[in-house]
């Protein structure tokens, strides 16, 4: 292996571990997010996810873990990624502007007591911010997954997980790890497929 390549690979692992260690200090925040999601699902509410690019992939990934299963065989849990319907996304973007693609769906699908998880590494994605604002108007619980500082979302959301990094890749790595932890904590309420 080329020495320069070896150094780069080792450095990225080291960077990951540094951010991982700092993110572990937010265990209370992670627990609070899981509890908010668990309580909503127990009450018959749903969780909506949104984000752009890699964060859109995370939104879809986490919704799939809840609708399908994460580790346990249990009933399907109500989760929707607002990033997946190309007809909605393109129609709303064309008719109202891209900033409205998630807010419009929140308005149609969201109900008081539901949870919106907005994923944005900067915390400033305009369409995610607008979705959170609409969710707050409806009476939904709002949660942000962001990077260092939290951006605009941190002041708008009930709970913010701000990964202590400005590097998009490191932030996204922590977002999916934390998302998996939350899925596992939520699943603790469900023993098998017959549980209600």
Long-range contacts (C-beta under 8 A, 24 or more apart in sequence): 15-167, 15-170, 16-170, 16-173, 19-163, 19-164, 19-165, 19-167, 19-170, 19-171, 19-173, 19-174, 20-173, 20-174, 20-177, 22-164, 22-165, 23-163, 23-164, 23-174, 23-177, 23-178, 26-161, 26-162, 29-159, 29-160, 29-161, 30-161, 30-178, 30-181, 30-182, 31-185, 32-159, 33-117, 33-143, 33-159, 33-161, 33-178, 33-182, 34-181, 34-182, 34-185, 34-186, 35-185, 36-115, 36-141, 36-143, 36-158, 36-159, 37-115, 37-143, 37-182, 37-186, 38-185, 38-186, 38-189, 40-113, 40-114, 40-115, 40-141, 41-77, 41-78, 41-186, 41-189, 42-189, 43-113, 44-78, 45-78, 45-111, 45-113, 45-114, 45-115, 46-78, 46-79, 46-80, 46-109, 46-111, 46-114, 46-115, 47-77, 47-78, 47-79, 47-80, 47-114, 47-115, 47-116, 47-117, 48-79, 48-80, 48-81, 48-82, 48-105, 48-106, 48-109, 48-110, 48-114, 48-115, 48-116, 48-117, 48-135, 48-140, 49-79, 49-80, 49-81, 49-82, 49-83, 49-116, 49-117, 49-119, 50-81, 50-82, 50-83, 50-102, 50-105, 50-106, 50-116, 50-117, 50-118, 50-119, 50-127, 50-128, 50-131, 51-83, 51-118, 51-119, 51-120, 51-125, 51-128, 51-145, 52-83, 52-120, 52-125, 52-127, 52-128, 54-121, 54-168, 54-172, 55-119, 55-120, 55-121, 55-125, 55-128, 55-145, 55-172, 55-175, 56-81, 56-83, 58-119, 58-145, 58-172, 58-175, 58-176, 58-179, 59-83, 59-117, 59-119, 60-84, 61-176, 61-179, 62-117, 62-176, 62-179, 62-182, 62-183, 65-179, 65-180, 65-183, 66-183, 66-186, 69-187, 70-180, 70-183, 70-184, 70-187, 71-184, 71-187, 72-187, 72-190, 72-191, 72-192, 73-192, 73-193, 74-187, 74-190, 74-191, 74-192, 74-193, 74-195, 75-190, 75-193, 75-194, 75-195, 75-196, 77-186, 77-190, 80-109, 82-106, 82-109, 82-131, 98-127, 99-126, 99-127, 99-130, 100-127, 100-130, 101-127, 102-127, 102-128, 102-130, 102-131, 103-127, 103-130, 103-131, 103-133, 103-134, 105-131, 106-131, 106-134, 106-135, 106-138, 106-140, 107-134, 107-138, 110-134, 110-135, 110-138, 110-140, 111-138, 111-140, 112-138, 112-139, 112-140, 113-139, 113-140, 113-141, 114-138, 114-140, 114-141, 115-140, 115-141, 115-142, 115-143, 116-140, 116-141, 116-142, 116-143, 117-143, 117-144, 117-145, 118-142, 118-143, 118-144, 118-145, 118-153, 118-157, 119-144, 119-145, 119-175, 120-144, 120-145, 120-146, 120-151, 120-153, 121-146, 121-147, 121-163, 121-168, 121-171, 121-172, 121-175, 122-146, 122-147, 122-151, 123-147, 123-149, 123-150, 123-151, 123-152, 123-153, 123-154, 123-160, 123-162, 124-151, 124-152, 124-153, 128-153, 129-153, 129-156, 132-156, 132-157, 145-175, 145-178, 145-179, 146-171, 147-171
